[in-house]
Amino acid sequence: MVTQKKHVIRIVFDVLDETSHPNWLTKELSVTAHDPDEAIDWVFAEMQRQFKRPDIRLARVRICA
């Protein structure tokens, strides 16, 4: 059985509210994930949890391997 190896992926992004005003600029998180899509999903869920708001958006998302 082949198991996919997880990698540390650094994600740099801005957090915007529903009116596109920045709540947090140039936030950086390192995530252990199988691929960049999984890392971005985790970051988005974490930001929703931290801000306690489901209507936030991530902008200028950069993936740094």
N, C-alpha and C positions, 0 to 999 in steps of 0.2 A: 504494500500500500504506500502511495506517495502522499506525503503531507506537505502542504504549502508552507513555506517558511515566512514568518512575520519579519517585517523590517521597521526600523525607526524612521518615520517620515515627519519632517518638520513642515508645518503649515503656517503661513503668515497671511493675515486677513484683517479686514475692518468689519466691525459690527454696526449695522444701521437699524434704526427703528422703522416703524411702518410709514413714516413720512420722509424717509431717506436721510434723516439727520444722523450724523455719526454718534454712536454711544461709546465706541472704543476704536481708536485708530492704531493700526500697525500692531495688532496682538499677534503673539507667536506662541505656538504650542507644538510639542513633540509628541507623536502618537505612535504606538506600536500597532501595525495593521498589515494585512496581507497585500493590500493595494491602495493607491491614492484615493479611490472612491470610498472605500471603507473608512479611511482616515478623515475625509471631509465629512462624512455622515456622523462620525463620532464627535468631531469638533462642533458641528451644528447643534447636535443634541446637548452637548455640554454647555454651549452658550445659551440655549433656551433654558436650561436648568439654572444657570447662574443668574440670568436676568429675570427669571420667573415670568417669561413672556413667550408665547408661541409665535408672535408676529415679527420677530427679528429677522434680519437678512444678513448674509455674509457677502461682502463685496471685496473686490481686488484679491481674490484667493490665489496665493502662490504656493506651489509645492516645491520644497527644497529637499532633495534626497540626501 
